[in-house]
Structures are given as structure tokens and as C-alpha cells.
Amino acid sequence: DAQRRAAVHEARRCEAEAEAAAELTFAPRINAVEGVSSRLKVATEPDSYLERVRQHMALRDHVAACMREAEAENQMRECTFTPRTREPPAYIVRMARSMAVARASRPAAPPARPGWR
């Protein structure tokens, strides 16, 4: 009984759809324009689609990296500080050299034992 009711309901629904479709008179016309082709070219070159997508993404990444680099350069142009340094006096250079020699000739200290024992 339920199957018969479902079949009748489906038949009525199909009839209603057919009547609604009969009232629709619009049929779109698609004009073919010469010289205009698909950007994706999926229909004409389906094998190379993924490679073209990869190339496009690589190009986009390259352009973004160039833009970031140019922006960083512009920001660094504003940084104009350069410190003025002087050579230390000769006696300080001699002291530093003698301290380095003394430190190098001194034996290395044994590693410190942990103090918690």
C-alpha cells in the first residue's frame, strides 16, 4: 500500500514538473565569439592544466617575494644611523693582547661539580 502511494506521489510530482517546464519558454542562445578562448583551457589542453597552475602559483610567489624585498629596501633607506667609532689608544691594545696571551697560557679550569651534593 505504501509503495503504491509513493509511486502515485512520484507520478504526480513528475507531471507537475512537466507542466511547469512547459510554461517556461526561455531558451538561452550561446554566441560563439571568434578569437575568444577559455583562460583555463581545460577543454583544449587538459594534460597541461596542473603544470600551468603550478607555473602561475610560482610566478605569484615570485612577485610577492619581490614586493616584500622592495618594501624592506624602502624601509631600510630610512635607517641612516651610522655610529662614529675611534681606534682605542695603543696602550689599551697592548693590554688586551697581553691579557689574551695570559688567558691562553693558563690551563683550563676543571668543570665545576654540582653544589647540591
N, C-alpha and C positions, 0 to 999 in steps of 0.2 A: 504494500500500500504506500509506504514512504517513498519507494523507488518510483512508483508511478506518478506520485505528486511532484517529485523532484524533476522528472522528465517533462511533465506538463509545464512546470515553472520555467525550466530551461527553454522550452519551445516558445513560450510567451515572451521571455526576455529576448530571444533571438528575433522574434517578429517585431518587437518594439524597436530594437536596434536597426533593423532593416528599414522600418518606416522612418525613423529619424534620419538615416543615411539617405533615403530617397528625397527628403526635403532639402538636403544640402546640395546646392548646385555649384558651389565654387570648386573649381579645379585649377590649381596653380600651374602656370606655364613657366618653365625654366628656360631662360635665354642663354644660349651658348655664345660667349664673347671670345672672339679670337684674340690671341696674344695674352690672355689672362690664364694663369695656371695656379694650381694649388701651391701654397707655401710649403706644406709638409711633403708633398709629392709621394704620398703613401701608395696611391694607385699606380703611378708610373715607375717609381723606384723603391719598391718595398724593402729590398735587401739592404739598402744603404741608409735606411731611416735612423737606426740606432747610432751608426757612426756619425751621421750628421748632427744628431742630438748631442753626442759627446763633444764634437768639434765646437758646437755652439756654446756648450757649457764651459769648455776650456777657454774659449775666447772671452766669454763674460767674466770668468775668474781672472783672466789676464788683465782685462780692462779695469776691474775693481782693484787689483793689486797696484796697477799704475796710478790710479786715482789716489789710493792710500799713500803711496810713495810721494806723489806730488804734494799732497796735503801735509805730510810730515816735513817735507822740504820747506814749504811755506812757513810752517810753524818754527822751524829751526832758523830761518832767516831773521826772525825777530829776536833770537838769542844772540846778543852781541857782546856779552861779557867775556873778557879775557883777562885773567889775573896778571899783574906785573910781579915777576919774581926776580930776585937777585941771587948771584952766586954767594955762598957763605964765605966768610973770611978764611984765609989759608990755615990759621991755627986750628979752626974748628974741623976742617977737612982732615988735618993731621991727627987730631984727637979721635975722630971717628974711625980712621984707618987703623990706628993703634989698638983701639977697643975691639975692632973686628978681628985683628990678628990674635989678641989675647983670648978672645972668646973661642976662636977656632983651635988654639993650642990647649985649652983647658979640657980635661976629659969629660965626657958626657956624664951627667948625673944619673945614678941608677933610678929606675922608675919608682915612684913613691908607693909605699904599701898602703893599703886601705887602713884608715884610722879607726875603724869600728871594732877591731879585734882586741 
